């Protein structure tokens, strides 16, 4: 299936989950994940399926003023 991870097209296997998308990008902690603009808690990464065309954003927090 084709999804966008941080606005970049990525091919993942059918049945992929948010955990697979995170593993593909391998971000450094801490980070947050949203699928189609909906926050996904880290406790749901392995259970949250992805569908063809989903938009996944893996976001690191930003500090400053």
Buried (B, 14 or more C-beta within 10 A) or exposed (E): BEBBBEEEEBEBEEEBBBBBBBEBBEBEEEBBBBBEEEEBEBEBBEEBEBEEEBBBBBEEEEEEE
